[in-house]
């Protein structure tokens, strides 16, 4: 399936969505590594936060609102992984 971005077509390399529990575990692990400055060349390829960043950032809380603090932490950790 092709996605249309502007005038270009882009291949859809979508990864499967994770369960809430798996996503929470991934988020916690990556944030812990990022805050303790433990993301390095050896473990960066095993961290799948960037693959699931949209799920982390766009997930709404129990009130149906986006959690901007969680989004900020997700972006910060993703930058360190990248």
N, C-alpha and C positions, 0 to 999 in steps of 0.2 A: 504494500500500500504506500502511496506517495502523499506526502504533505505538501501543501502549497504555501510558501513563505514569500510574500511579495510576488515577483515574477518568476521565482525559482521553485523547482520541485525538489523536495528533500526526502530521502529515504526514511522510513519510520523504523528506528532502532529501539523501540520501546521495550523496556524490561518488564517482567511481570510484577504486578503490585504485591507488596508484602502484607502479611497480617499485621494487625495493630500491635500485637506483642513483639513480633520480630522487628518491626519498624522502631518501636520504643527501645528495644535492646540495641539495635544498630545506632540509633541516635545517642543513647547514653554512652556507649563505647567510644564513639567518635568524639563526642564533646569532652569526655574524660581525657582521652589522648591529646586532644587539641589544647585543653587548658593546662595540662601538665607538660606541654611541649614535647610530646613523645611521638609525634608523627614524623616518620623518616622515610628514606628511600626503600628500606626493606619492607615496611608494612603499608605503604601508601597504595600499592596495587591490590591489597586484600580488602581495603575499606571501600564499601559500596555506597557511601553517603551521597556522592555526586549522582549516582545512578537513580537514587530515590529522593533526590532533593525536592522535587516538586511535591511529592507526598508529604514530606516533613514540613515544608513551608506553607502549603495550602491546606493542611489539615486544620479543621476548626475545633474549637474547644466545646465544652458542654453547653455553652450559651450560643453557639453558632457563630462565634467571632474568630478571626484569625489571631493567633498568638504572635505578635510582632517580636517579642523577646526571643522566643524559640526560633523564629525565622532568622533573626539576627545572628544567633549562635550557630545555626545551621550554615549560614553563609560564611561566617568566620572559619568554621571548621573545614568547609569545602575549599576555601581559598588555601588553607594550609595543606590539604590533601593534594590539591592541584599543583 
